[in-house]
Amino acid sequence: MKELKKIGFKILILFISLILMEVFYDIFIYKTDLNKHSPIIFNLRFIEDSCTILYLGESSNFNYNPKDSCRKRISVFASGYFPGVAFRTLDNSAYHAGIYKILLKNIRKTSPVETVIVTLNIRSFDASWRYSDLETGLQKSMVLIDPRFTPLLNRIRLSFKDFEIKTSEERRQQVLDAWENETFDIIQPFSYKNVNEWDRAKAYASWLNEDGSWDMPKINMSCHYIKSYAFQIDTINNIRIKDFDEIVKYVHKRGWNLIFNLMAENTEQAHELVGEELVTLIRYNRDLLVNRYEKMGVIVVDNLEDVPDSLFTDRTWTTEHYAEQGRRIIAKNLADSLRKLYPEHYVSRDLLNK
């Protein structure tokens, strides 16, 4: 009996010690660690208490053409249609649904947030983005704010590197494996069975100059399009689907309105450089996402083909970066959908950008 009491006393002491360590860490160290490893949380804390509409995005939201007369974000253009509503933005390069879901779960219960707008980027479902070299850093930045665990436990997890860590070579191999093993079956017969086969075909004399030499800029860009868009979303195994599904479930649990803002892709250039089959794949993935999430009660703003080729700013890579007018087009589409939720606040002109 005495031995049991001793064991019980030791357990009690250990329990109290852990609580004291947690309190000490939370008061004296946690903020410093957050500032070093997860500074985005301070941006969230700054806006969440004065936010009715929250926009979550990546570089498509803030990238601009140096020649733009106005360099404002898509979210800022959209907010101009609702001058009476507190519209706030949280964005960062390379963010995706796996990051957005953690940020959303960190919004405190007392926040006045009513509506969440989440960027839906088709390219984020492709192998290059899923297995990007940036992923280790992104996952590391989310460990300390993982709401499943206490701050101290998260710090211990961070110390033991309890997040996905892979070398550049390992991630490159993941991409190569996906390009070889992920096939297309929406068009029969399809000209190519996978990305690697399609890429090799395009990389060999697919574009020629007048003198018969290879037009390498066009060939390179064609191959970029194939590697970025030649995929068919697997709703069972694609991690992005799981992330977006989790966002839907959590947002519904919180009682917020949810909008997915599906970004425009340069289908004009995709068609010119690669052909109709690639555009068909892009549209297939768009239709899949729109249908899937509208059935779940999400408002999906479909911007896919609304921005013309001339308004895409990056000419040597595939991105969702737009000149001012392109950002305005997407903002107007978004505002038209938001109008259904806030009809009394909508104005027909963007008052911030007359």
Buried (B, 14 or more C-beta within 10 A) or exposed (E): EEEEEEEEEEEEEEEEEEEEEBEEBEEEEBEEBBEEBBEBBEBBBEBBEEBBBBBBBBBBBBBBBEEBEEEBBBBBBBBBBBEEBBBBBBBBEBBBBBBBBBBBBBBEEEBEBBBBBBBBBBBBBBBBBBBBEEBBEBBBBBBBBBEEBBBBBBBBBBEEEBBEEBEEEEBBEBBBEBBEEBEBEEEEEBEBEBBBBBBEBBBEEBBEEEEEEBBEEBBBBBBBBBBBBBBBBEEEEBBBBBBBBBBBEBBBEBEBBBBBBBBBBBBBBBBBBBBEBBBBBBBBBBEBBBEBBEEBEBBBBBBBBBBBEEBBBEEEEBBBBBBBBBBBBBBBBBBEBBBEBBEEBBEEEBEBBE
